[in-house]
């Protein structure tokens, strides 16, 4: 940690105050000595900040690189349809944002007619590209794009924008002449104002830093308390306090998000519903304290086996758990379910009240599919729950699985654990 970071806030403020004071004095002295140089710098700064030209240039560049180039790559199969949609949408949003910024700047009455004409042309071009974007989104063949028409549309808009750029540059030249004419007249005033500003800023800075300095301790304490409270609040809102797993509230958030992601990517998604076998009898036999320990042990099994960032484990309530796996196919889902059952039994948690095993066991319902637009939001949960009951009917201590995710009563492919 460097020297400045190790200082207390009080000393940091004093250090900053000294630096600002010295900086203002140096600026004032340099300004007085180098008036001619300052004049050139101000002139350069003025034209370097010609924002309308910058905005118009960015619009023209976006049409070439963000729109035309994207369609060219799409036609030559260099990017995917999803990338086409993303890049075209981003490009058009950039164009509309920059044009809105340009329109918001001061315009003279005689300029409005051509600005309105340019706005109409840009709107028409954007609508044209939006239609192509929507066609691609609806599954149209990208390779059938007529690049000639696209290039003509881009060239036309570019020509319209170039006229505006040329005009803005001419306006800047005229304003430069006005600026230079006023410069000599206000030079003395600027010098006087600079001195007053330096003194004023020094006084204000001293007062502000002194005020902040007096509240240093209270601010540090309040900040620390706020950080601790926010961290506790965040953890409490999404975490089960007993097991440390995600809770049902977080499940509702993640499940909806991952289902949508899987649909977009047309990828595998698996949901498991898990239930501890004869857990009521376990509590009756050993008491709720041991019952809580058993729940923690089950959670530890999940944490040890499921370590990918895309593996989500939830305590849904009581002895019921849920596991959401993305990009895991049917075969690997079955392996994971079996490993969970075996790993829990390997911990050898005694369960005298169980009717199937001397140790604590799990029943698991597994629903696995390749997500598409036909996949309902709740059907995966419903099928996993149905498989859970099937696993219990099969004697518990195992899992049942289906890959037929449909509303109708499915044909169930059962897989009993060894």
C-alpha positions in Angstrom: 0.0 0.0 0.0 1.5 3.3 -1.0 2.1 6.4 1.2 -1.0 8.3 0.1 -3.3 5.3 0.7 -1.9 4.8 4.2 -2.7 8.4 5.3 -5.8 9.0 7.2 -8.6 11.0 5.4 -7.7 14.0 7.4 -4.1 14.1 6.1 -5.2 13.2 2.6 -7.5 16.2 2.4 -4.8 18.5 3.6 -2.4 17.1 1.1 -5.0 17.6 -1.7 -5.6 21.1 -0.6 -1.9 22.0 -0.8 -1.6 20.4 -4.3 -4.7 22.3 -5.6 -3.4 25.6 -4.1 0.1 25.2 -5.6 -1.5 24.1 -8.9 -3.7 27.2 -9.1 -0.7 29.4 -8.4 1.4 27.8 -11.0 -1.5 28.0 -13.6 -1.8 31.7 -12.8 1.9 32.5 -13.2 2.2 30.4 -16.4 -0.9 32.2 -17.8 0.5 35.6 -17.1 3.9 34.8 -18.6 2.7 32.8 -21.7 -0.3 34.8 -22.9 0.4 34.2 -26.6 0.9 30.5 -26.0 -2.3 30.3 -24.0 -4.2 32.0 -26.9 -3.1 29.3 -29.3 -4.0 26.5 -26.8 -7.5 28.0 -26.3 -7.9 28.2 -30.1 -6.8 24.5 -30.5 -9.1 23.4 -27.6 -12.0 25.2 -29.1 -11.8 23.3 -32.4 -10.8 20.0 -30.8 -14.2 20.2 -29.0 -16.2 20.5 -32.1 -18.8 18.0 -30.9 -21.3 18.2 -33.7 -18.6 17.1 -36.2 -17.5 14.3 -33.9 -21.1 13.1 -33.5 -21.8 13.2 -37.3 -18.5 11.4 -38.0 -19.4 8.7 -35.6 -22.8 8.3 -37.2 -21.2 8.0 -40.7 -18.6 5.6 -39.4 -21.2 3.4 -37.6 -23.2 3.1 -40.9 -20.1 1.8 -42.6 -18.5 -0.4 -39.9 -21.5 -1.2 -37.8 -24.1 -1.8 -40.5 -22.7 -2.4 -43.9 -19.7 -4.4 -42.7 -21.9 -6.6 -40.5 -24.2 -7.5 -43.4 -21.1 -8.1 -45.6 -19.8 -10.5 -42.9 -23.2 -12.1 -42.6 -23.5 -12.7 -46.3 -20.1 -14.4 -46.3 -21.0 -16.5 -43.3 -18.3 -14.9 -41.2 -20.6 -14.3 -38.3 -23.7 -16.1 -36.9 -27.3 -14.8 -37.3 -27.3 -14.1 -33.5 -24.2 -11.9 -33.9 -25.9 -10.1 -36.9 -28.9 -9.2 -34.8 -26.8 -8.1 -31.9 -24.4 -5.9 -34.0 -27.1 -4.3 -36.1 -29.2 -3.5 -33.1 -26.2 -2.0 -31.3 -25.2 0.0 -34.4 -28.7 1.5 -34.9 -29.0 2.3 -31.2 -25.7 4.1 -31.4 -26.8 6.1 -34.5 -30.0 7.1 -33.0 -28.3 8.2 -29.7 -25.6 10.2 -31.5 -28.2 11.8 -33.8 -30.4 12.7 -30.8 -27.3 14.4 -29.2 -26.7 16.3 -32.4 -30.3 17.5 -32.8 -30.3 18.7 -29.1 -27.6 21.2 -29.9 -28.4 24.8 -30.8 -29.7 25.2 -34.4 -30.5 28.4 -36.2 -33.8 28.8 -37.9 -32.4 28.5 -41.4 -30.6 25.3 -40.5 -33.7 23.4 -39.3 -35.0 22.6 -42.8 -31.9 20.5 -43.8 -31.5 19.0 -40.3 -35.1 17.8 -40.5 -34.5 16.4 -44.0 -31.4 14.6 -42.7 -33.3 13.3 -39.7 -36.0 11.8 -42.1 -33.3 10.2 -44.2 -31.6 8.6 -41.2 -35.0 7.5 -39.8 -35.8 5.9 -43.2 -32.4 4.2 -43.4 -32.7 2.9 -39.8 -36.2 1.6 -40.6 -34.8 -0.2 -43.7 -32.1 -1.9 -41.7 -34.5 -2.7 -38.9 -36.7 -4.6 -41.4 -33.7 -6.6 -42.5 -32.8 -7.2 -38.8 -36.4 -8.4 -38.1 -36.3 -10.6 -41.2 -33.0 -12.2 -39.9 -34.6 -12.5 -36.5 -37.6 -14.4 -38.0 -35.2 -16.8 -39.7 -34.7 -15.4 -43.2 -31.6 -16.6 -45.1 -28.9 -14.0 -44.5 -27.0 -15.0 -47.7 -29.9 -13.7 -49.8 -29.2 -10.1 -48.7 -28.8 -7.7 -51.6 -25.6 -6.0 -50.7 -26.0 -3.5 -53.5 -29.1 -2.1 -52.1 -27.6 -1.9 -48.6 -24.5 -0.2 -49.9 -26.6 2.4 -51.8 -28.6 3.1 -48.7 -25.5 3.6 -46.6 -23.8 5.7 -49.3 -26.9 8.0 -49.6 -27.1 8.5 -45.8 -23.3 9.1 -45.7 -23.7 11.8 -48.4 -26.4 13.5 -46.4 -24.3 13.5 -43.3 -21.2 14.7 -45.1 -23.1 17.9 -46.1 -23.9 18.5 -42.5 -20.2 17.9 -41.5 -19.1 20.4 -44.2 -21.6 23.0 -43.0 -20.6 22.5 -39.3 -16.9 23.0 -40.2 -17.7 26.2 -42.1 -19.7 27.5 -39.1 -16.7 26.7 -36.9 -14.4 28.7 -39.1 -16.7 31.7 -38.9 -17.0 31.4 -35.1 -13.2 31.2 -34.9 -12.9 34.6 -36.6 -15.4 36.0 -34.1 -13.4 34.4 -31.2 -10.2 35.9 -32.3 -11.8 39.3 -32.7 -13.0 39.2 -29.2 -9.8 37.8 -27.7 -7.8 41.0 -27.5 -10.7 42.9 -26.0 -11.3 40.5 -23.2 -7.6 39.6 -22.5 -7.3 42.1 -19.6 -10.6 41.0 -18.1 -9.6 37.4 -18.3 -6.4 38.1 -16.4 -8.3 39.9 -13.6 -10.9 37.2 -13.5 -8.2 34.5 -13.3 -6.7 36.1 -10.3 -10.1 36.4 -8.6 -10.9 32.8 -9.4 -7.6 31.5 -8.0 -8.3 33.4 -4.7 -11.9 32.3 -4.6 -11.1 28.6 -5.3 -8.4 28.7 -2.6 -10.8 30.1 0.0 -13.7 27.8 -1.0 -11.4 24.7 -1.1 -10.0 25.6 2.4 -13.6 25.9 3.8 -14.8 22.7 2.1 -11.9 20.6 3.1 -12.1 21.9 6.7 -15.7 20.9 6.9 -15.1 17.5 5.5 -12.2 17.0 7.9 -14.4 17.7 10.9 -16.8 14.9 9.9 -14.1 12.3 9.1 -14.7 9.9 12.0 -18.5 9.8 11.6 -18.2 9.2 7.9 -15.8 6.3 8.3 -17.9 4.6 11.0 -21.1 5.1 9.0 -19.5 3.7 5.8 -18.2 0.6 7.6 -21.6 -0.1 9.2 -23.4 0.4 5.8 -21.0 -2.1 4.1 -21.6 -4.7 6.8 -25.4 -4.2 6.7 -25.5 -4.4 2.9 -23.5 -7.6 2.9 -25.7 -9.2 5.5 -28.8 -8.1 3.7 -27.6 -9.5 0.3 -26.7 -12.8 1.8 -29.9 -13.1 3.8 -32.1 -12.4 0.8 -30.7 -15.1 -1.4 -29.2 -17.7 1.0 -30.7 -20.3 3.2 -29.4 -19.6 6.7 -29.1 -23.2 7.8 -27.4 -24.9 4.8 -25.7 -22.0 3.1 -27.4 -23.0 -0.2 -29.4 -20.7 -2.4 -33.0 -20.2 -1.2 -36.4 -20.4 -3.0 -36.3 -16.6 -3.7 -33.0 -17.0 -5.6 -34.4 -20.1 -7.3 -37.3 -18.1 -8.8 -34.8 -15.6 -10.2 -32.2 -18.1 -11.5 -34.7 -20.6 -12.9 -36.4 -18.0 -15.1 -33.1 -16.6 -16.3 -31.5 -19.9 -17.2 -34.6 -21.2 -18.9 -34.6 -18.2 -21.2 -30.8 -18.5 -21.8 -31.2 -22.2 -22.7 -34.0 -21.4 -25.1 -31.9 -18.8 -26.8 -29.0 -21.2 -27.2 -31.1 -24.3 -27.8 -29.0 -26.1 -25.2 -29.5 -28.9 -22.6 -31.0 -28.0 -19.3 -31.7 -30.3 -16.4 -33.7 -29.9 -13.2 -33.6 -32.3 -10.3 -36.1 -32.4 -7.4 -34.5 -34.1 -4.4 -36.1 -35.3 -1.1 -34.5 -36.9 1.9 -36.1 -40.3 2.5 -38.1 -40.6 5.7 -36.9 -37.4 7.1 -39.8 -37.0 9.4 -38.9 -40.3 11.0 -35.3 -39.1 11.3 -36.4 -36.0 13.2 -38.7 -38.1 15.4 -35.8 -40.5 16.2 -32.8 -38.2 16.6 -34.4 -34.8 17.2 -34.4 -31.5 15.3 -30.8 -30.6 16.2 -29.5 -33.8 14.5 -32.1 -33.2 11.7 -30.4 -29.8 11.1 -27.0 -31.5 11.0 -28.3 -34.0 8.4 -29.6 -31.1 6.2 -26.1 -29.5 6.4 -24.5 -32.8 5.5 -26.7 -33.2 2.5 -25.9 -29.6 1.5 -22.2 -30.4 1.8 -22.6 -33.4 -0.6 -24.1 -31.0 -3.2 -21.3 -28.4 -2.7 -18.6 -31.1 -3.1 -20.0 -32.6 -6.3 -21.4 -29.5 -8.1 -18.7 -26.9 -8.4 -19.3 -25.4 -11.9 -20.4 -21.8 -12.0 -23.5 -23.0 -14.0 -24.5 -25.6 -11.3 -27.2 -24.1 -9.1 -28.3 -25.8 -5.8 -31.3 -24.7 -3.8 -33.0 -25.6 -0.6 -36.7 -25.2 -1.6 -38.1 -26.0 1.8 -37.8 -28.5 4.7 -36.0 -31.5 3.4 -36.7 -30.7 -0.3 -33.9 -29.5 -2.6 -33.6 -28.5 -6.2 -30.6 -28.6 -8.6 -30.5 -26.8 -11.9 -27.8 -27.8 -14.4 -27.1 -26.1 -17.7 -25.4 -27.6 -20.7 -25.5 -31.1 -19.2 -27.0 -33.9 -21.3 -29.1 -36.9 -20.3 -26.2 -39.3 -19.7 -24.2 -36.9 -17.5 -27.4 -35.9 -15.6 -28.0 -39.5 -14.8 -24.3 -39.9 -13.6 -24.6 -36.8 -11.4 -27.9 -38.1 -9.8 -26.3 -41.5 -9.1 -23.2 -39.9 -7.7 -25.2 -37.7 -5.3 -27.1 -40.8 -4.0 -23.8 -42.7 -3.5 -22.0 -39.8 -1.9 -24.7 -39.3 0.7 -24.7 -43.0 1.6 -20.9 -42.9 1.8 -21.2 -40.4 4.6 -22.9 -43.2 6.6 -25.3 -41.0 8.5 -27.3 -43.4 10.7 -31.1 -43.5 10.1 -32.8 -46.2 12.2 -36.2 -44.9 11.2 -35.6 -45.6 7.5 -37.4 -48.5 5.9 -34.9 -49.0 3.1 -31.4 -48.4 4.4 -29.5 -48.1 7.7 -28.1 -44.8 6.5 -29.6 -41.5 5.3 -30.6 -41.7 1.6 -32.1 -39.5 -1.1 -34.8 -39.9 -3.8 -34.3 -37.8 -6.9 -36.6 -36.9 -9.8 -34.7 -35.8 -12.9 -36.1 -33.9 -16.0 -33.7 -33.3 -18.8 -34.3 -31.8 -22.3 -32.9 -29.6 -25.0 -34.7 -26.3 -24.5 -36.7 -24.7 -27.3 -39.4 -22.1 -27.6 -42.0 -24.8 -26.8 -40.6 -25.5 -23.4 -43.1 -24.1 -20.8 -41.8 -22.2 -17.8 -43.1 -24.6 -15.2 -43.2 -28.0 -17.1 -39.6 -28.8 -16.2 -40.4 -28.4 -12.5 -43.6 -30.4 -12.9 -41.8 -33.3 -14.6 -39.0 -33.4 -12.1 -41.6 -33.5 -9.3 -43.4 -36.3 -11.2 -40.1 -38.3 -11.4 -39.5 -37.7 -7.7 -42.7 -39.5 -6.9 -41.8 -42.2 -9.4 -38.4 -42.7 -7.6 -40.3 -43.1 -4.3 -42.6 -45.6 -5.9 -39.6 -47.5 -7.1 -38.4 -48.0 -3.5 -36.6 -44.7 -2.9 -32.7 -44.4 -2.5 -32.4 -43.7 -6.2 -33.6 -41.6 -9.0 -36.1 -41.7 -11.9 -35.5 -39.7 -15.1 -37.5 -38.5 -18.1 -36.4 -36.7 -21.2 -39.9 -36.4 -22.6 -40.8 -32.9 -21.5 -44.4 -32.4 -22.7 -47.7 -31.4 -21.2 -49.3 -34.7 -22.0 -48.6 -37.8 -19.8 -45.1 -38.8 -20.9 -43.6 -42.1 -21.7 -41.1 -42.4 -18.8 -37.6 -43.8 -19.2 -36.7 -45.0 -15.8 -33.2 -45.5 -14.6 -32.7 -47.0 -11.1 -29.5 -46.5 -9.3 -27.3 -49.4 -8.6 
